[in-house]
Structure formats: C-alpha cells, structure tokens
Amino acid sequence: MTGKLRDNETRHRFELDVDGVTAFVEYRKSPDAITLVHTEVPPELGGRGIGSQLARATLDAVRAQGRRLSVECEFIQSFMAKHPEYNDLLAREKRTK
C-alpha cells in the first residue's frame, strides 16, 4: 500500500494520502452498517492503482469495524465484482413472507 488509510469521521470518508494528494471514499454510517457512496481519485494519482488500493483498504476497514456493507459507488461495486472475497460484508436484505 502506498499510504495508510484513515477514517475521517468529520468528513464522512476514508482517506488515503499519496504524494501529498488525498484519494477518498465517501460514506454514510449507521450504528451497525456503512454505505459506500462515492470514490474519488485525483487525476494526478491516476494510472497507479491507487483506486484499487483505496478500495481494498476501505473494505478491510469495514471488516475490522464489524459493520455490514451497502455499496452505491460504481467503482467499489466493480472492485467487489473482481474480488468476491469481500462479498461476505454485504448486508442481506430482510425477506418478508
């Protein structure tokens, strides 16, 4: 990993600083769940795999926090489609009879 992930709860996002520039994943939290809303990797960090590093670190942080996951962000959805080892984090919808 290029940098260390931090949970910036004030700004509601996971952040990764690389070469003085911050990439981030915005989220919404509830007591036991988190929704990943949007991923932003600045253009100057493009093409270096920073987005994938950020996605992996974010999902690892969600796992460490013991939260269930909902994903609205298309980048994270795409990452998870390629890395099914994170699918266990996804919140299951309650079924009604």
Secondary structure as UniProt FT lines:
FT   STRAND          5..8
FT   TURN            9..12
FT   STRAND          13..18
FT   TURN            19..20
FT   STRAND          21..29
FT   STRAND          33..40
FT   HELIX           43..45
FT   TURN            46..49
FT   HELIX           50..65
FT   STRAND          68..71
FT   HELIX           74..82
FT   HELIX           84..89
//
